[in-house]
């Protein structure tokens, strides 16, 4: 079995082709940005912390790849991306090995998801890793799940992938596939 994040990568790999536009809404340490760039996709990645951009830039340079790195919140995706996208990835929570008080916020995350859903082509996918064991994480998890549960089933398929025998608030994956506009 795959861990949730690896499953999310698989779900994206199944639909993203070379040249497709994709979004890494929370670049963090750059792992997802690198993964998307390795698919030869056109990647736009967001983070509010300069440290995230520096780590991501270094990771991409080491691999000989590139992406459009944006120092801004994911709630402003449509200020930078106006065309259709084939996929997006989110890792909610905080940047590992950094200030744990700088976290993703439900209001901003839901705004970003809405924008991605509007830009997403039919057959495109969004994957969201939900980390919620930190202060503020449970509230964001509840809000995001409530929003996703209300997406019209005719237009979107929404799936949850998680381990059920782990302790201490194990992160889980949510996948969204756009079925029609």
Legacy VTK file of the C-alpha trace (Angstrom):
# vtk DataFile Version 3.0
C-alpha trace
ASCII
DATASET POLYDATA
POINTS 181 float
0.000 0.000 0.000
1.073 3.549 -0.609
1.351 6.211 2.051
-1.189 9.006 1.552
1.220 11.502 -0.044
2.544 8.847 -2.441
-1.049 7.981 -3.362
-1.675 11.659 -4.076
1.321 11.752 -6.382
0.016 8.679 -8.177
-3.411 10.255 -8.645
-1.762 13.302 -10.228
0.678 11.267 -12.320
-2.306 9.449 -13.866
-3.660 12.682 -15.393
-0.808 15.212 -15.694
1.077 15.216 -18.994
4.133 17.112 -20.197
3.278 20.772 -20.706
0.139 20.748 -18.548
-0.239 23.642 -16.137
-0.288 22.592 -12.485
-0.181 24.276 -9.091
1.684 23.485 -5.905
-0.390 25.586 -3.516
1.958 25.058 -0.553
5.520 24.528 -1.762
7.097 23.988 1.666
10.386 22.121 1.223
9.804 21.754 -2.518
9.111 18.022 -2.703
5.801 18.370 -4.527
7.077 21.147 -6.775
9.969 18.871 -7.772
7.606 15.935 -8.345
5.410 18.030 -10.664
8.430 19.459 -12.507
9.713 15.908 -13.065
6.434 15.201 -14.896
7.526 17.979 -17.295
4.497 20.017 -16.264
4.442 23.808 -16.146
4.473 24.360 -12.376
3.432 27.442 -10.442
4.189 27.048 -6.737
3.116 29.250 -3.821
4.324 29.851 -0.287
4.314 32.778 2.111
7.748 32.005 3.562
11.010 33.000 1.891
12.639 29.875 3.402
10.248 27.703 1.390
11.193 29.445 -1.854
14.899 29.101 -1.098
14.616 25.380 -0.306
12.457 24.736 -3.353
14.709 26.719 -5.674
17.758 24.768 -4.449
15.975 21.427 -4.871
14.932 22.319 -8.434
18.388 23.599 -9.375
19.995 20.396 -8.110
17.655 18.409 -10.369
18.135 20.752 -13.343
14.440 21.671 -13.370
12.465 24.879 -13.028
9.123 26.197 -11.823
7.469 29.550 -11.312
7.961 30.198 -7.575
5.614 32.761 -6.039
6.142 34.373 -2.632
2.476 34.876 -1.829
-0.465 33.105 -0.250
-2.338 30.421 -2.143
-5.561 32.371 -1.670
-4.239 34.631 -4.461
-3.740 31.905 -7.070
-5.876 33.641 -9.694
-3.698 36.756 -9.436
-0.937 34.664 -11.040
-2.662 31.798 -12.879
-5.477 32.592 -15.292
-5.469 29.643 -17.674
-6.714 26.111 -17.192
-4.860 23.722 -14.918
-4.668 19.934 -14.987
-3.837 19.475 -11.329
-2.988 20.973 -7.979
-1.510 19.784 -4.715
-1.857 21.125 -1.176
-0.051 20.148 2.037
-1.906 21.811 4.883
-0.268 22.682 8.176
3.142 24.285 8.635
6.563 24.204 7.015
8.567 21.423 8.675
11.589 22.652 10.669
10.257 26.195 10.831
7.960 28.397 12.893
5.003 26.158 13.775
2.791 29.175 14.364
2.856 30.014 10.640
0.151 27.657 9.418
-2.321 27.355 6.600
-5.669 28.902 7.507
-9.090 27.468 6.629
-10.418 30.650 5.025
-7.376 31.037 2.763
-7.196 27.331 1.957
-10.862 27.149 0.967
-10.444 30.284 -1.180
-7.463 28.610 -2.904
-9.347 25.343 -3.437
-12.290 27.256 -4.965
-9.929 29.002 -7.383
-8.279 25.718 -8.341
-11.683 24.120 -8.927
-12.620 26.984 -11.271
-9.366 26.629 -13.232
-9.390 22.819 -13.274
-10.180 21.101 -16.580
-12.558 18.156 -16.713
-10.587 15.065 -15.771
-8.125 17.163 -13.780
-7.371 16.437 -10.140
-6.560 18.217 -6.902
-4.919 16.379 -4.020
-4.866 17.732 -0.481
-2.750 16.325 2.339
-4.425 17.306 5.566
-2.106 17.552 8.550
-4.088 18.527 11.630
-2.150 17.566 14.756
-0.960 21.136 15.367
-2.740 24.086 16.978
-5.364 25.319 14.514
-5.121 22.191 12.365
-8.316 20.517 13.548
-10.340 23.639 12.751
-8.899 23.832 9.251
-9.529 20.115 8.690
-13.177 20.452 9.747
-13.782 23.495 7.542
-12.083 22.012 4.467
-13.935 18.699 4.779
-17.260 20.511 5.221
-16.587 22.553 2.073
-15.566 19.492 0.041
-18.537 17.424 1.246
-20.836 20.001 -0.342
-19.333 19.865 -3.840
-21.940 18.604 -6.296
-21.399 14.913 -6.953
-22.417 15.410 -10.570
-19.462 17.746 -11.047
-16.809 16.348 -8.694
-15.720 13.046 -7.254
-14.163 13.531 -3.811
-12.311 10.687 -2.103
-10.587 10.306 1.265
-7.546 8.042 1.687
-6.187 7.412 5.160
-4.725 4.932 7.597
-7.187 3.988 10.322
-4.833 2.236 12.750
-2.386 5.066 13.446
-2.260 7.216 16.570
-1.625 10.913 17.080
-3.753 12.525 14.375
-2.293 10.828 11.289
-2.442 12.967 8.167
-4.742 11.897 5.378
-5.298 12.572 1.712
-8.310 13.983 -0.057
-8.521 13.685 -3.834
-10.877 15.659 -6.072
-11.542 14.890 -9.714
-13.532 17.255 -11.892
-16.197 15.333 -13.788
-17.844 18.243 -15.580
-18.188 22.017 -15.429
LINES 1 182
181 0 1 2 3 4 5 6 7 8 9 10 11 12 13 14 15 16 17 18 19 20 21 22 23 24 25 26 27 28 29 30 31 32 33 34 35 36 37 38 39 40 41 42 43 44 45 46 47 48 49 50 51 52 53 54 55 56 57 58 59 60 61 62 63 64 65 66 67 68 69 70 71 72 73 74 75 76 77 78 79 80 81 82 83 84 85 86 87 88 89 90 91 92 93 94 95 96 97 98 99 100 101 102 103 104 105 106 107 108 109 110 111 112 113 114 115 116 117 118 119 120 121 122 123 124 125 126 127 128 129 130 131 132 133 134 135 136 137 138 139 140 141 142 143 144 145 146 147 148 149 150 151 152 153 154 155 156 157 158 159 160 161 162 163 164 165 166 167 168 169 170 171 172 173 174 175 176 177 178 179 180
